[in-house]
Amino acid sequence: MKKIIMLILAAVFILQMPVLAAENKDTKRLEYMNIQWWERFGDENLTKNLLTLYEKNYDLKNAALKVKENEQAVKMQFANELPQISLSGDLSRDLRGPYQQYGNMRIPNYSQYNYLLPITAGYEVDIWGTNRLRTKSVKQQFEIAKQAERAVYIMLTSDFAADYFNLIKADSFLAVQDEIIKTQEDIVSKTADKYNIGLCSINELLTEESTLTALKEEKNLHIKTREILINSLRAYLADSAGNISRSEGENLNLLKNLPSEYSADIVSNRPDYLQEEANIKRIGFDVKAARREFLPKFIIYGQIGLNAYHLDTLFNSASQFFNAGVLPSLDLFSGGRKIAFLKFKKLEYEEALNNYQKTILEGIKEVNSGVAEYKTASDNYNESLKRLAIQDKIYSLAQDKHDIGTASDLDVLLAKEAFLVIKKEEVSNKINALVSTIGLYKAAGGVDLYKTAANNL
């Protein structure tokens, strides 16, 4: 009997080995960060902040916990495929009536203790593979949880990077805005001088003063935007008062020669696509398991232990007992529950197929939209560079004319202010081009855009 018990325990251990096999999950999650992609931007501060995000962000920690929860759910379901062994003790005292009659034999009233110490084992023979299908279903739920975690990584890193670049834009805007305000103050001063000597009307002076006020109001909005972005990034990094290290806007580099066309297969990299794919498999296993619920079940059971009426004889050989058997069972009537459950799962499977097709269409739409946005943002940035170069020439010509006495100080200031306004637009278009690149990366499922096939969608 001891050999049988040892064999059962060894079998349980061997069967659990594949489930308990551990993988290096920290390495896997670091892959989700896709640091190699973010290094393409050539911004060390961005990379360092993303690594801090990886270490501290609470959403990422919760996503990891969700995966671990589903991993334990797989183990719990797998346990249903294994024999169940339990130990239960029972102490009772029988108090019989005046007498017990068994045919011609009469037993007088009596009372006695009963000591029972059995080890019970039971195993449902999975002839039809029902429990195996349920385990496969839970494993697919585990895969869904892993893709959900990956989706959180893609979303958070992309959103963080977008806010990071927008914060740099806010810094650049404030720097340029200060120059514009200083230039406008000089314009107001020169206009006041013209007014004092009667070379312009009061309306012209008031217009310039009003413009100065509007520029200061605009600066306040940029300050507010910067503070909001700083607080947002601090929340990402789980540091409510930390400094957000960042680069200068002039040092940012756009990614060049990105593919402008992608294969429709690119949606297969998206977490939502992989989740829907796993969901179809999961429900497919559920449908098969629901069908097999109509078949009979066979449970092998056994008991070994001690049974005695006196405590001093509990461990004697005469108190030992053993029994075993097979218990077949078949539900003859369940009120239509099994049929309804099977139909429910079939409908759920059809719904999953529809969601799968919808996810493909949504993925293609988002990638196409991301490509269009990236092209537009890149084209606008290139056009703004040309416009900035033209205005720079106009500003230089104004300075040259001033040097030879054919232009006033006010003309130079107005040309400078026009140059600074276009400079702000150039900064905005540059950051928009960077953010659109991130949006395309996010739509493509967090894969390196340089490593994707260039075919028409």
Secondary structure, DSSP 8 states (H G I E B T S, - for coil): -HHHHHHHHHHHHHHHHHHH----HHHHHHHHHTHHHHHTT--HHHHHHHHHHHHH-HHHHHHHHHHHHHHHHHHHHHHTTS-EEEE--EEEEEE--SEEEETTEEEE--EEEEEEEEEEEEEEE-TT-HHHHHHHHHHHHHHHHHHHHHHHHHHHHHHHHHHHHHHHHHHHHHHHHHHHHHHHHHHHHHHHHHHHTTSS-HHHHHHHHHHHHHHHHHHHHHHHHHHHHHHHHHHHTT-TT-------GGG-----S--S---GGGGGGSHHHHHHHHHHHHHHHHHHHHHHTTS-EEEEEEEEEEEESSGGGTTSGGGEEEEEEEEEE--S--TTHHHHHHHHHHHHHHHHHHHHHHHHHHHHHHHHHHHHHHHHHHHHHHHHHHHHHHHHHHHHHHHHHHHTTSS-HHHHHHHHHHHHHHHHHHHHHHHHHHHHHHHHHHHTTS--GGGS-----
